[in-house]
Amino acid sequence: MRTDYPHWQRVPTRWNDNDSYGHVNNVVHYAFMDTVINTWLIERGGLDIHGGAAIGLCVESHCSYRASMSFPETVDAGLRIGHLGRSSVRYEVGFLRDGADEVIAEGHFTHVFVDRVSRRPVEIPADLRAAMRELLV
């Protein structure tokens, strides 16, 4: 349901997202999740993907499919945070058709924040953590 997600972003499908069966291929959903999460991290969380000391690495992702989507649809992607740890965060993304309230695909994506150089886990930066709390359910 739309009320389950505090942040929304529109995601247009592209011609090459469709597979030979005529629907958006399952792997594309992961790219959509990655795009929605990183757009939010950059725009709202202030994450510096090019020079920041800490970066988020994906350590787990999953998606469940309830209905197909296909080009030229634009879907609504809802974003929330289901778990916020010291160095890790679990984002949850739901995809809904325009104007509908039924989730057609739902997934999660876990980042562990690490030092850009050493790749060792670090605490999520304070400003980013504060923004993340706004999405925590």
Secondary structure as GFF3:
##gff-version 3
##sequence-region A 1 137
A	DSSP	three_ten_helix	2	4	.	.	.	ID=ss1
A	DSSP	beta_strand	7	12	.	.	.	ID=ss2
A	DSSP	three_ten_helix	15	17	.	.	.	ID=ss3
A	DSSP	alpha_helix	26	43	.	.	.	ID=ss4
A	DSSP	beta_strand	54	65	.	.	.	ID=ss5
A	DSSP	beta_strand	74	84	.	.	.	ID=ss6
A	DSSP	beta_strand	88	97	.	.	.	ID=ss7
A	DSSP	beta_strand	103	115	.	.	.	ID=ss8
A	DSSP	alpha_helix	126	133	.	.	.	ID=ss9
###
